[in-house]
Amino acid sequence: MEQVFKLPASIQEINGFFFKALTGDPRLVIDFDERMVGREPIQFRSGQLEMELLSGQDIGSPQQQHNLAIRWVVGSNRILLWTMRCVGWCSRDATQFLRRALKETFEIGVFIGGRGPKRFGNSVDCITYFNSVYRIAGKKHEKSDGFVSFSGHEGIYHEGAQDTSLGNCRYMGGFLQSVYSNR
């Protein structure tokens, strides 16, 4: 018989935990720094909620793969509630810029596909970040808009005579359907 349970917190509270974890432990921010690959999983816990980041890379490929999960911890059980997967790369020269772009949305707690703002940049660096969310599900006009289900693409490029790509990423995620339907 299938066990049915209620979410331990509201979607907004879990969304709040997402930003608390990312601002509380900068190692959880997926910035495609080469040091992310091959390290132990990183965990952040607050109350009964836990976030974990697993990172990897295929041999000989510049593409990195990152999986971010939020779990409800009950005793020795860790029940998966929400997940996000990012696959992409970023040049070493642009990782600090990417961190600044992501920090902008993380600090104000606005969920735009779990990544940075729709556009970020300045004329001094001549570098621009963009974030295009393709599919987003959630209630309109909420800070957690899209936290339920999302996918998108982000990129960084150097503006000049020839626009040069400095990185890109495809991402997707959201609540597990069985979890969301039991809220």
LINQUI-V115216 format. One record per residue. N is the residue number from 1. PHI is phi in degrees with one decimal (* if undefined). NEAR is the number of other ideal C-beta (glycine too) atoms within 8 Angstrom. D_FIRST is the distance of its C-alpha to the first C-alpha in Angstrom with 2 decimals. Layout:
BEGIN
n:N phi:PHI near:NEAR d_first:D_FIRST
n:N phi:PHI near:NEAR d_first:D_FIRST
END
This chain:
BEGIN
n:1 phi:* near:2 d_first:0.00
n:2 phi:-72.6 near:3 d_first:3.81
n:3 phi:-85.2 near:4 d_first:6.40
n:4 phi:-106.3 near:4 d_first:9.35
n:5 phi:-137.3 near:6 d_first:12.77
n:6 phi:-93.8 near:5 d_first:16.33
n:7 phi:-57.4 near:12 d_first:18.99
n:8 phi:-72.6 near:7 d_first:21.15
n:9 phi:-154.6 near:7 d_first:24.22
n:10 phi:-73.4 near:7 d_first:25.54
n:11 phi:-58.2 near:12 d_first:26.19
n:12 phi:-64.2 near:9 d_first:29.85
n:13 phi:-69.1 near:8 d_first:29.28
n:14 phi:-68.8 near:15 d_first:27.38
n:15 phi:-60.5 near:13 d_first:30.21
n:16 phi:-62.1 near:9 d_first:32.68
n:17 phi:-62.1 near:13 d_first:31.09
n:18 phi:-52.7 near:14 d_first:31.57
n:19 phi:-72.8 near:10 d_first:35.30
n:20 phi:-61.2 near:9 d_first:35.61
n:21 phi:-65.9 near:12 d_first:34.37
n:22 phi:-69.5 near:11 d_first:36.64
n:23 phi:-87.1 near:8 d_first:39.67
n:24 phi:-80.7 near:7 d_first:38.92
n:25 phi:-138.8 near:8 d_first:38.76
n:26 phi:-60.8 near:7 d_first:40.80
n:27 phi:-68.7 near:6 d_first:39.46
n:28 phi:-80.9 near:12 d_first:36.25
n:29 phi:-74.9 near:10 d_first:38.36
n:30 phi:-82.7 near:11 d_first:38.14
n:31 phi:-113.8 near:10 d_first:41.86
n:32 phi:61.9 near:13 d_first:42.03
n:33 phi:-65.4 near:8 d_first:44.46
n:34 phi:-60.8 near:6 d_first:44.86
n:35 phi:-74.5 near:5 d_first:44.06
n:36 phi:-70.2 near:11 d_first:40.41
n:37 phi:-78.1 near:9 d_first:39.75
n:38 phi:85.8 near:5 d_first:39.05
n:39 phi:-93.2 near:7 d_first:38.48
n:40 phi:-62.5 near:3 d_first:35.63
n:41 phi:-57.5 near:6 d_first:32.70
n:42 phi:-107.4 near:10 d_first:33.70
n:43 phi:-126.7 near:8 d_first:31.52
n:44 phi:-135.0 near:11 d_first:32.14
n:45 phi:-130.7 near:8 d_first:30.26
n:46 phi:-145.0 near:8 d_first:30.76
n:47 phi:62.0 near:4 d_first:28.71
n:48 phi:-95.0 near:7 d_first:24.99
n:49 phi:-105.2 near:14 d_first:25.64
n:50 phi:-135.5 near:12 d_first:26.75
n:51 phi:-114.5 near:15 d_first:28.41
n:52 phi:-135.6 near:11 d_first:28.98
n:53 phi:-116.4 near:13 d_first:31.38
n:54 phi:-114.9 near:8 d_first:31.46
n:55 phi:-128.2 near:13 d_first:34.61
n:56 phi:-158.4 near:9 d_first:35.98
n:57 phi:-154.6 near:10 d_first:38.61
n:58 phi:-72.6 near:7 d_first:39.27
n:59 phi:-60.2 near:4 d_first:42.40
n:60 phi:79.2 near:3 d_first:45.45
n:61 phi:-116.3 near:6 d_first:43.83
n:62 phi:-77.6 near:4 d_first:44.68
n:63 phi:-72.9 near:9 d_first:41.22
n:64 phi:-106.0 near:14 d_first:38.92
n:65 phi:-124.2 near:11 d_first:35.14
n:66 phi:-132.5 near:13 d_first:33.45
n:67 phi:-121.9 near:10 d_first:29.83
n:68 phi:-112.7 near:15 d_first:29.27
n:69 phi:-131.5 near:11 d_first:25.87
n:70 phi:-114.4 near:13 d_first:24.91
n:71 phi:-123.2 near:12 d_first:22.12
n:72 phi:-98.4 near:11 d_first:20.84
n:73 phi:-100.4 near:11 d_first:21.50
n:74 phi:-128.1 near:7 d_first:19.66
n:75 phi:62.1 near:4 d_first:21.05
n:76 phi:-93.2 near:2 d_first:20.78
n:77 phi:-90.4 near:6 d_first:18.01
n:78 phi:-121.4 near:7 d_first:19.46
n:79 phi:-96.9 near:9 d_first:17.21
n:80 phi:-68.5 near:10 d_first:18.99
n:81 phi:-108.5 near:11 d_first:19.93
n:82 phi:-144.0 near:14 d_first:23.08
n:83 phi:-145.8 near:11 d_first:25.14
n:84 phi:-140.9 near:12 d_first:28.64
n:85 phi:-122.6 near:11 d_first:30.37
n:86 phi:-124.5 near:13 d_first:34.18
n:87 phi:-130.3 near:10 d_first:36.35
n:88 phi:174.9 near:13 d_first:40.11
n:89 phi:-152.1 near:10 d_first:43.31
n:90 phi:-149.8 near:14 d_first:46.04
n:91 phi:-65.7 near:9 d_first:49.59
n:92 phi:-56.3 near:7 d_first:50.59
n:93 phi:-67.9 near:5 d_first:53.19
n:94 phi:-107.8 near:12 d_first:50.68
n:95 phi:-64.8 near:12 d_first:47.90
n:96 phi:-63.3 near:6 d_first:49.63
n:97 phi:-63.1 near:12 d_first:50.06
n:98 phi:-61.4 near:15 d_first:46.37
n:99 phi:-58.6 near:11 d_first:45.47
n:100 phi:-64.5 near:9 d_first:47.79
n:101 phi:-63.8 near:12 d_first:46.22
n:102 phi:-66.0 near:12 d_first:42.64
n:103 phi:-59.0 near:9 d_first:43.82
n:104 phi:-58.5 near:11 d_first:45.18
n:105 phi:-83.5 near:13 d_first:41.79
n:106 phi:-63.3 near:11 d_first:39.95
n:107 phi:-70.1 near:7 d_first:42.50
n:108 phi:-94.7 near:6 d_first:42.34
n:109 phi:72.4 near:10 d_first:38.54
n:110 phi:-104.1 near:6 d_first:38.54
n:111 phi:-90.9 near:13 d_first:35.77
n:112 phi:-120.6 near:12 d_first:37.33
n:113 phi:68.8 near:13 d_first:34.76
n:114 phi:76.8 near:10 d_first:34.59
n:115 phi:-123.1 near:12 d_first:38.08
n:116 phi:-87.1 near:12 d_first:41.64
n:117 phi:-69.5 near:10 d_first:43.59
n:118 phi:-62.8 near:6 d_first:44.40
n:119 phi:-152.3 near:8 d_first:47.81
n:120 phi:-151.4 near:10 d_first:49.53
n:121 phi:166.8 near:9 d_first:52.90
n:122 phi:-151.9 near:5 d_first:56.53
n:123 phi:-74.8 near:5 d_first:59.89
n:124 phi:-68.4 near:4 d_first:60.80
n:125 phi:-77.0 near:7 d_first:58.14
n:126 phi:57.2 near:7 d_first:58.27
n:127 phi:-118.5 near:13 d_first:54.55
n:128 phi:-127.0 near:9 d_first:51.98
n:129 phi:-110.1 near:15 d_first:48.19
n:130 phi:-132.8 near:9 d_first:46.16
n:131 phi:-137.5 near:14 d_first:42.51
n:132 phi:-112.9 near:8 d_first:41.29
n:133 phi:-93.6 near:11 d_first:37.82
n:134 phi:-84.3 near:7 d_first:36.82
n:135 phi:-134.2 near:8 d_first:33.57
n:136 phi:-143.3 near:10 d_first:32.50
n:137 phi:-125.4 near:8 d_first:29.95
n:138 phi:159.0 near:12 d_first:30.08
n:139 phi:-82.7 near:6 d_first:32.13
n:140 phi:-65.1 near:5 d_first:35.86
n:141 phi:63.7 near:4 d_first:38.22
n:142 phi:-119.1 near:8 d_first:35.84
n:143 phi:-62.3 near:8 d_first:36.31
n:144 phi:-92.0 near:12 d_first:32.72
n:145 phi:-49.8 near:11 d_first:33.46
n:146 phi:91.3 near:13 d_first:31.67
n:147 phi:-64.7 near:14 d_first:29.43
n:148 phi:-68.4 near:11 d_first:26.34
n:149 phi:-157.4 near:10 d_first:27.34
n:150 phi:-158.1 near:16 d_first:30.67
n:151 phi:-155.3 near:10 d_first:32.76
n:152 phi:-176.4 near:14 d_first:36.45
n:153 phi:-143.9 near:10 d_first:39.46
n:154 phi:-129.5 near:15 d_first:42.01
n:155 phi:-153.4 near:10 d_first:45.38
n:156 phi:-131.4 near:16 d_first:48.48
n:157 phi:-142.3 near:10 d_first:51.91
n:158 phi:-95.3 near:8 d_first:55.50
n:159 phi:-83.3 near:8 d_first:57.76
n:160 phi:176.1 near:7 d_first:61.15
n:161 phi:-56.4 near:2 d_first:63.25
n:162 phi:-127.0 near:4 d_first:60.23
n:163 phi:-61.5 near:7 d_first:56.82
n:164 phi:-112.7 near:7 d_first:55.12
n:165 phi:-73.6 near:8 d_first:51.36
n:166 phi:-110.3 near:12 d_first:50.49
n:167 phi:162.2 near:13 d_first:46.73
n:168 phi:-158.0 near:10 d_first:43.76
n:169 phi:-153.7 near:15 d_first:40.00
n:170 phi:-110.6 near:10 d_first:37.14
n:171 phi:-141.6 near:17 d_first:34.02
n:172 phi:-160.0 near:9 d_first:30.68
n:173 phi:166.8 near:12 d_first:27.58
n:174 phi:141.8 near:12 d_first:25.59
n:175 phi:-74.2 near:11 d_first:22.21
n:176 phi:-66.7 near:9 d_first:19.06
n:177 phi:-56.0 near:6 d_first:18.16
n:178 phi:-66.1 near:6 d_first:14.64
n:179 phi:-70.5 near:12 d_first:16.46
n:180 phi:-64.4 near:10 d_first:19.31
n:181 phi:-72.1 near:6 d_first:17.49
n:182 phi:-95.8 near:9 d_first:15.93
n:183 phi:-72.1 near:8 d_first:19.43
END
